[in-house]
Amino acid sequence: MNIEASERMKNFESGIFSRLKTAVEKRKLIDQSFIDLSLGTPDIPPVEQVRAKLAEESLKKTSYGYTLGGLTRFNEAVSNYYKRVNNVDLAAESEVLQTMGSQEGLVHLPLAFCNPGDIVITTNPAYLAYDAGIKLAGAESYDLPLLKENDYLPQIKDIPESVAKKAKLLILNFPGNPVPATATKGFLTEVIAFAKKYNILILHDAAYSEFYYTKEPVINILTMPGAKDVCIETNSLSKSFSLAGARIAYFVGNAQAIQILKNLKSNLDYGVFSPIQEAAIVALDHAEEITKQVRKVFSQRYDIMSKGLTDLGWNVAPSSSGMFLWAEYPEEIDDETFVFDLIENKGIAMVPGSAFGSEGNGYVRIALVQDKALLENALVKLAKK
């Protein structure tokens, strides 16, 4: 029997990340000092009280049923967290929706709002899940380049009116992945006005909102006047609370959009394992003390790598937030060749910038997911001829 994939699967063929994984695993077998800075998987474990809650709840006989839309207390914990941290009021019952990690939510979301042929405005480079969701919905993307001369912020004024009139969705990500840019109030004001003018839903991916290296936190888009009229935000507990494998996240914001997503979600799954939800509630309820330590660690890592690479002649994109570095390397070769040479000859893994879009050519994304000693060792390796 010859089993054939659907035409749709042509959009989901394995690419650079599969080849990176193969090369990294092969090299690790013969290089015990290999340093992997490719995937954004937190290396810091969840705090003890979160792990303890997960273990405690998992032992209960009553914890193994379907949770469907999720625990009401989870929604309340998200609402309380937003009020404490961002001074944003959210109605737990109508403006919060739980998902099985942000990846699942991001990929499915365009199905709820886009018809085939509709336009989704996004950025180049961008996190790959956005493009997967656009293609799954049969929509078309219109990419805004993230350029050095614009502080890596997309230029909303450059969107043609013909595109704006056909667009259903605008996807933004601050602090960004792979480019750790941070939005300003002026930029967010412009975005909200644009969305209102053309009746476009904004999806803001805030996965790295707790990763800032300044005294002031990053600006949450939902604090801006009129934001809830046109915006939903997604965040997860993967990065800030080190629950990446637990797969739990949420959407918040515009109640009408949340209800549409609820309708879609009710046909996709039966909810997140309740012990994971209970652990997530503990994390959210203790967010300030947990994320303060995360910021301290990643701020130190950012300083080490940013200064070290600059001293080696790299051009590091300036940033005050995020868990990645975005950098131009000094060699005059394409980024894929550069990255695979690093794996083979230096024992270091990064991600070629072009994996995230054509504007990433000549850049690499570096995940700050190793301790200070390993990052310093990576700099030593890079300095060797």
N, C-alpha and C positions, 0 to 999 in steps of 0.2 A: 504494500500500500504506500502510495506517495502522499504524504501529508504536507499541504501547502499553507503557508501563512496568508492571512488576508492582505489585501492591498494596503490597508491602514498600517500594517506592521512595517512597511518600508520606512515609516517615520521613526521607528523605534529600534533600529538595528544597533548592535553594540558598537561602540566607538573607542575614543581615546582612553576612557577610564578603564575599560576592560584590558586594553593593551598595557596601560600603566600598572594595573594590578598584577598582570602576568610577569612583567619585567621586575617589579618590586619583589614579588615572592621568590622569583628565581635568584635574584641577587642576595636576598636575605639568607638563603641556604648556605652561601659561602662567605658572607660578610656579617659577622656578629656585631660589628659596630655601625651597621646601617642605620640611618636616621630618616624617618619618614615624616615629611612635612607636607604631605599631599592632601589627605582627607581631613575635613574639619570635625573630627571625632574628639570630644573632650577627653583629656587624659586624667582630669581630676575626678575622683569618685564622688557620688552623691554624699552629702553629709550624713553622719551616723544616725541622726533622728529620722531622716527620710528612709534610709535603708531599714532601720528597725521597724518602722511603720509598715513598710512593704512586706517584711518577713512575718510580722504579727498577723496582718490581715490575710496573708496567704495560707496560714495554718487553720483559719476558720473554715469549717465545713460549709458555711453559708455563703462563701465568697465566690462560688463558681457558676453562678447563673448569668444570664444575659443582663446587661445594664442598659441596653437600648440607647436612649438619648443621653445617658450619663447621669451621675449623681447631682441632685440639686445643689448640694453643698460644694461641689466643684465649681459650678457656675457662680455661686456666692463668693467663693474664695478668689476667683478671677476678678469679680466686680470689686471686692474689697482691696485687692492688690492694685488695681488701676486707680482707685480712689486715693490710696495711701501714697503711691509712687508718682502718679501723673496728675492727680487731682481731676480725674475724669470720672464722671458719673455714668455707670452702666446699669441698666435694668437686667438683673441676673436671668430672669425668665424669658426675656425677649431680645436681648442685645448680646448674648453670649452663646456660642455653640462649640461643643467639644468635637475634636477630630482625632483620628489615630495618627498623630504626628502631623507636622505642617506639610510634609511632602505629599501625603495623601490628600490633604485639603487643597493644596495648591494645584495639583494635577487635575482634580475633579472639578474645581470651581468654574472654569470656563464652560463646562457642560451645562451649568445652571443658568448662565447669562448670555451665551453666545450661540447664534445660529451659524450653520456653514456659510462661509463667505464674509461674516462680520469681521471687523478689524479689532485687534487687541494691540494697544500701544505699549511697548516695553522698551528695554534698553539694550545696548550692545557695548560691552559685555553684559551678561545677565546670568543669574542662577538657572541651571538647565531645566529645572522642573517647570519653569514658566512656559518654555517652548513646548515641552511635552504636553502640557495641558491645552495649549492653543491648538496643537495638531490633533489631539484627541477629540476636541470639539469641532474640528473641521474649519476653524477660524483662520484668519490670516494675521500675521504679525507685521507691525510697523515699528522699526527699531530706531531709537534715538541714541546716537553715539555718545559715549562718556569719554570726554577728551580732557587732556591735561590743561589746556588753555581755558577751560570752563570749570576748573576745579572738580572735574569728573561728575558734574551735575548735568542731567539731560536738559536740553533747551526746549522748553514747552512752546516758546514763540516760533520755533522753526517748523512746527507741525502744520502741514497744509490744511486749509479749511475743508478740502474734499475728503481728507483722511479723518479729520475730527468729526465730520457729520456721519461717517460710517462706523466710527469706533463705538464699542460697547463697554470696553474695559481698559483701564490704564493701570499697569503694574509698576510699583515703585518699591525700593528696598533700601532703607537707611537705618543704621549703618549698613553699607552694602557688602554683598558677596558676589563676585570676587573683589570688587573695588570698594574699599572701606570708606567711601565718602559719607559726609554727614549733611543733612538738609538744614537750610536756614529758614527762619520764619518768613522771610521774603519769598523764598522759593515755594514754600508750602502754601502761602497765600495765593500765589499765582496759579498753582496747580488746582486748588479748590475752586477758584473763580473759573478756570478753564473747564473743569468738570461740570460745573453748574451751567455754564453757557451752552455746552453741547450734550448735556444729559448723559454723561459718562460716569460709570461706577469706578471709583479708585479702590484698588487693592494694595494696601501697604503691608509689606513683609517686614516685621519688626523682630526677627529672630535674634538679632544682636543688640537689642536696645539696652541691655544691662552692661555691655562691653564699652565703657567709655573711660578715657584716661585723664579727664579734666575734673574739676570740682563740681561743675554743673552737668547734670545728665543730658542726654540727647533730647531734642524736642520731639514729643509725641504728637503725631499729626492730629489725633483726636482732641488735643487741647486747642486747636485752631478754630476760630469762629466759623461756623457753618460746616465743619468737617463731617459731622455725623449725617448730614443731609445727603452726602455723596460718597461716603467712605466706609469701608470695612478694613480691619487690621487683623493680621494673623501673627500669632506668636506661639512658641512652643517651650516645653521644659527641657528640650534636648541639650541646648547649649548652656544657658545660664545656670541650670540646676543639675547638669550632668546626667540627665535621664534619657539619653539618646536612644538606647535600646528598648526603653519602656514604651516608646511611641505614644505620646500624649501631647496634644496641642489644642488650640482654640482659635475661633474667629470672634471678633467683637465689632460693634459699631451699628450701622444702619439697620434698624429692626426689620424693615421690609426685605432687605437683602439676606439677613440672617434667616428669616422664615423660608425664603426660597431655598437656601442651602439646607435647612432642616428637612425640607421635603425631599431633596435629592438624597441626603444622608440616610433617611429612613428606608431607602431602597438599596443601600449599599452594604450595611453592616449591622451588627447587633451590639455595638458599644465596646468600650475599652474595659479590660479586666478591672474589677472594682478595687483590688489591692493597689493597683497602679494609680487609680484615681485618688485613693486615700493617701498614698505617699505624695502625690502631686499637691494635694490640699495642704499637707504639712509644709512642703517646700514653699508654696505661695504665701502661707501664713507667716513664714520666717524669711521672706525674700530679702529684706534689707540686710540682715546679718550674713546671709549666705552669699549674696552677690557682691557685698563689700570685699570679701576675701577673693572672689573670682577676679574682680577688677584689679586688685593689688597684684595678683600673680600675672595677669595678662599685660598689664601696664609695664611691668618689669621686662617681660619677654619682648614686648614691642620695642622698648628702648634699646635692648641688647641687639636685636636683629636690625633695626632701622639704622642705628649708628654703625654697626659692624659692616653692613652691606654698603652703606654710603662711603665708608673708608676704603672699601674694595673697588670703588668706582661705579657702583650700581646707582641707578636713579630711582629712589624709593618714593612712591606717591605719599605726600604728607597726609597724616591721619591723626585723629584724636579719638578714634573709636573702632570697634570691630575686633574680630579674632584672626584676621588675615593681614598679610602684607601684599601689596601690589607693586611690582618692581620691574623696571627695565634692566636687563643684564647688559654688560659691556661688550659681549661677543657679537660679531656680525654674522650670525647664523639664525635660521628660523627657530621658533620657540620649541617645537616638538623635538627637533634634533638636539637642541640644547638640553632639554629635560632628560631625554634618554641617555645622552652622554653623561649627565650628572649621575644618573642611576648606576651606569656601568663603571665609570671611572672615578667618581667621588664618593659613591655610597650614600647619596642624598636623593630624596624624592620630593619633587614639587609638581605643580600642575601647569602645563603650558597655557598661556593666556588665551590662545585661539580656541581652546576647548569651550570657552564661554562666549565666543563670537568673534567675528573678523577684526574688530577693533582691539582685540587682545593680542594680536600678532606682535611679537617682540617683547612680551611681558611674561611674567610667571606669577602664580598665586602661591603664597607661602602660608601654611597654616601654623599658628603659634601653639602647637599641641604637644610640645616636648618641654621638659624642664630646662632651667637656665643653663645647666652644665652641658646638656646635649646641644642646645642652640649655640653655645660658645664653641663646642667641638665642630659643629657644622660650619661655622665661620672659619675655623682653622683649616678644615678640609677644602673649603672654597678658595682659600688664599694660596694653597699649594699649586704649583705649576704642573 
